[in-house]
Amino acid sequence: MDTDFDIHDHRHRMKLLRDTGGLSIFENRDDVRCPACADPFERLILIERQSTSFPEHTGAPFCLVRRENDIALFRH
């Protein structure tokens, strides 16, 4: 398990879908692997703010990795 996932190391392999300043959503376009389970993920959601809500149901398993300045949510 590699919890030192650095977005900058993988940025060229993902597409930024949304960036609101406190929340960024990326689409995995090149089978980047989740640092929690090592399976490729579909979306990466970086949350920098204290709290956020997701109105829609994810409908899929996900992994969480707590990082120094944010929480990374990897939806599979």
Phi and psi restraints in degrees (value plus and minus 20) as a CYANA .aco file:
   2 ASP   PHI    -131.5   -91.5
   2 ASP   PSI      72.6   112.6
   3 THR   PHI    -102.3   -62.3
   3 THR   PSI     -21.2    18.8
   4 ASP   PHI    -110.1   -70.1
   4 ASP   PSI      20.4    60.4
   5 PHE   PHI     -82.8   -42.8
   5 PHE   PSI     100.2   140.2
   6 ASP   PHI    -130.6   -90.6
   6 ASP   PSI      96.0   136.0
   7 ILE   PHI     -76.3   -36.3
   7 ILE   PSI     -53.6   -13.6
   8 HIS   PHI     -88.2   -48.2
   8 HIS   PSI     -47.4    -7.4
   9 ASP   PHI     -91.0   -51.0
   9 ASP   PSI     -42.8    -2.8
  10 HIS   PHI    -139.1   -99.1
  10 HIS   PSI     -21.0    19.0
  11 ARG   PHI     -74.2   -34.2
  11 ARG   PSI     -57.6   -17.6
  12 HIS   PHI     -89.3   -49.3
  12 HIS   PSI     -31.7     8.3
  13 ARG   PHI    -122.4   -82.4
  13 ARG   PSI     -18.7    21.3
  14 MET   PHI    -150.3  -110.3
  14 MET   PSI     136.2   176.2
  15 LYS   PHI    -129.2   -89.2
  15 LYS   PSI     109.5   149.5
  16 LEU   PHI     -93.8   -53.8
  16 LEU   PSI     100.9   140.9
  17 LEU   PHI    -117.2   -77.2
  17 LEU   PSI     -53.7   -13.7
  18 ARG   PHI    -176.0  -136.0
  18 ARG   PSI     121.9   161.9
  19 ASP   PHI    -164.8  -124.8
  19 ASP   PSI      90.2   130.2
  20 THR   PHI    -124.0   -84.0
  20 THR   PSI     -12.3    27.7
  21 GLY   PHI      76.9   116.9
  21 GLY   PSI     -65.4   -25.4
  22 GLY   PHI    -127.5   -87.5
  22 GLY   PSI     -25.9    14.1
  23 LEU   PHI    -167.6  -127.6
  23 LEU   PSI     108.5   148.5
  24 SER   PHI    -147.0  -107.0
  24 SER   PSI     118.6   158.6
  25 ILE   PHI    -143.5  -103.5
  25 ILE   PSI     108.8   148.8
  26 PHE   PHI    -140.3  -100.3
  26 PHE   PSI     124.7   164.7
  27 GLU   PHI    -119.9   -79.9
  27 GLU   PSI     111.2   151.2
  28 ASN   PHI    -101.2   -61.2
  28 ASN   PSI      94.3   134.3
  29 ARG   PHI    -127.5   -87.5
  29 ARG   PSI     -16.8    23.2
  30 ASP   PHI    -165.9  -125.9
  30 ASP   PSI      16.0    56.0
  31 ASP   PHI      33.3    73.3
  31 ASP   PSI      18.6    58.6
  32 VAL   PHI     -81.2   -41.2
  32 VAL   PSI     120.2   160.2
  33 ARG   PHI    -115.8   -75.8
  33 ARG   PSI     124.2   164.2
  34 CYS   PHI     -88.4   -48.4
  34 CYS   PSI     111.7   151.7
  35 PRO   PHI     -91.4   -51.4
  35 PRO   PSI     -34.9     5.1
  36 ALA   PHI    -105.9   -65.9
  36 ALA   PSI     -58.5   -18.5
  37 CYS   PHI    -146.0  -106.0
  37 CYS   PSI     -28.0    12.0
  38 ALA   PHI      53.8    93.8
  38 ALA   PSI     -13.1    26.9
  39 ASP   PHI    -110.5   -70.5
  39 ASP   PSI     130.4   170.4
  40 PRO   PHI     -82.0   -42.0
  40 PRO   PSI     125.1   165.1
  41 PHE   PHI    -132.2   -92.2
  41 PHE   PSI     142.2   182.2
  42 GLU   PHI    -109.5   -69.5
  42 GLU   PSI     -66.6   -26.6
  43 ARG   PHI    -151.0  -111.0
  43 ARG   PSI     128.4   168.4
  44 LEU   PHI    -141.0  -101.0
  44 LEU   PSI     105.4   145.4
  45 ILE   PHI    -136.8   -96.8
  45 ILE   PSI      97.7   137.7
  46 LEU   PHI    -122.8   -82.8
  46 LEU   PSI     104.1   144.1
  47 ILE   PHI    -136.0   -96.0
  47 ILE   PSI      96.0   136.0
  48 GLU   PHI    -119.9   -79.9
  48 GLU   PSI     -47.1    -7.1
  49 ARG   PHI     -97.3   -57.3
  49 ARG   PSI     146.3   186.3
  50 GLN   PHI     -80.7   -40.7
  50 GLN   PSI     -62.0   -22.0
  51 SER   PHI    -168.4  -128.4
  51 SER   PSI     136.1   176.1
  52 THR   PHI    -174.3  -134.3
  52 THR   PSI     140.2   180.2
  53 SER   PHI    -145.8  -105.8
  53 SER   PSI     128.0   168.0
  54 PHE   PHI    -137.1   -97.1
  54 PHE   PSI      85.3   125.3
  55 PRO   PHI     -87.3   -47.3
  55 PRO   PSI     -46.5    -6.5
  56 GLU   PHI    -115.4   -75.4
  56 GLU   PSI     135.4   175.4
  57 HIS   PHI     -99.6   -59.6
  57 HIS   PSI     112.7   152.7
  58 THR   PHI     -88.3   -48.3
  58 THR   PSI     -55.8   -15.8
  59 GLY   PHI      46.4    86.4
  59 GLY   PSI      -6.7    33.3
  60 ALA   PHI    -171.5  -131.5
  60 ALA   PSI     135.8   175.8
  61 PRO   PHI     -86.4   -46.4
  61 PRO   PSI     136.6   176.6
  62 PHE   PHI    -167.1  -127.1
  62 PHE   PSI     141.1   181.1
  63 CYS   PHI    -143.0  -103.0
  63 CYS   PSI     126.4   166.4
  64 LEU   PHI    -136.3   -96.3
  64 LEU   PSI     118.7   158.7
  65 VAL   PHI    -148.7  -108.7
  65 VAL   PSI      99.9   139.9
  66 ARG   PHI    -103.8   -63.8
  66 ARG   PSI     103.2   143.2
  67 ARG   PHI    -134.0   -94.0
  67 ARG   PSI     158.3   198.3
  68 GLU   PHI     -81.4   -41.4
  68 GLU   PSI     -64.5   -24.5
  69 ASN   PHI    -133.5   -93.5
  69 ASN   PSI     -19.8    20.2
  70 ASP   PHI    -182.8  -142.8
  70 ASP   PSI     159.2   199.2
  71 ILE   PHI    -137.6   -97.6
  71 ILE   PSI     110.6   150.6
  72 ALA   PHI    -121.7   -81.7
  72 ALA   PSI     105.3   145.3
  73 LEU   PHI    -129.6   -89.6
  73 LEU   PSI     101.2   141.2
  74 PHE   PHI    -129.2   -89.2
  74 PHE   PSI      89.8   129.8
  75 ARG   PHI    -112.2   -72.2
  75 ARG   PSI     111.3   151.3
